[in-house]
Every structure is written in C-alpha cells, then in structure tokens.
Amino acid sequence: MFQNEQTVIGEAEQRPISLDARLQELEGNLIRWALSVSRGNKSRAARLLQIKRSTLGDRISRLERAGKQPDAEANTA
C-alpha cells in the first residue's frame, strides 16, 4: 500500500512535516474558533470543544508559551 502511494504523491509532497507542529496548529485553530463563537467565554468554548474548562485554560497557556495566540482578540486582528 505505501509503495503505491509513493508513486501517486509528487516529490514536493514528500517533504517531511512535523506532526506535533501540525497538531498544535490545528488545536490553536479549534480553540480560536471556539473562543470566537463563544465571544471569549471560556466555559462555553470548553463545552463546544467537549473538554473541561481547566483543560482549555491549560491548552491556551501552553499555546501562548509556544508563541501562538489562541485568545479571541488574536482572531480579530
């Protein structure tokens, strides 16, 4: 299966990607979306993401330390 996929995928698409970086990017996008929809209400955003409010706070802090801005204000800039 993988051998056939290599013949279909172009050389430009064979560049290595960081799964961790992509997952962090996706997580940040989802958090920004939830904060935007909830107008910055973190309790409601956590419910939309089906996680605890404290978990959302932890993830926001981790993303901020990594240089990402998941808060609602960053989404409007």
N, C-alpha and C positions, 0 to 999 in steps of 0.2 A: 504494500500500500504506500509506504513512504517513498519508495523508489519511483513509482509512477507520479507522485505529487511533485517530485523534484523536476520532472520533465515538463510539468504544466506551469510551475512557478517560474517567473522570469528571474534573471540574475539580480536585478535591482531589489526584488522582494526577498532575496535570500540573505540580506544583511541581518546580523544578529540584533535582536531587540532585548531590552531589559523587561522581563515580565514584572518585576517589582515596580519599576517606574511606570509601566502602563497601568498596573492595578492601582497605584497611588493616584495617577491622573484620573482614572475612572471614579475612584472613591471621592476625590475632590469635586469632580463634576456632579456626582449624585448629591453630595452634601450641599453644594451651591444651589442645585435645583430645588432641593427640599427646603432650604432656608428661604429661597426666593418665593416659592409657592406659599410658604407659611408666614411670609413677611417678617422673617427674622425670629419667629417664635421657635425656640429650640425644642421645646416639649412637643409641639406639633410636628416639627421636622423629624424628630426621632420616631414619632408614630408613623409618619409616611415611609420612613426607611425601615420600619419594623425592628428598631433597636432601642435599648434603654437610653434615657436622656443622658445618663452619666457616660455611657459608651460614646454617644455623639460628642460630648464635650472632650473626651479623651482623644477621639479621632481628629477633631478640629485642632486641638493643641498639637498633636503630632504633625499634622499637615502644616501648621504655622511654623513649627520648628524646622521643617524641611523647606521652608521658603514659599509654600503655597498659601494662598489667602482664600479659605473656603467660606469666609463670612459673607453675609448678604450684601454688604456695601461693596465688596470687591466685584461682585457680579454686575453692579450697575455702572462701574467705571469704564 
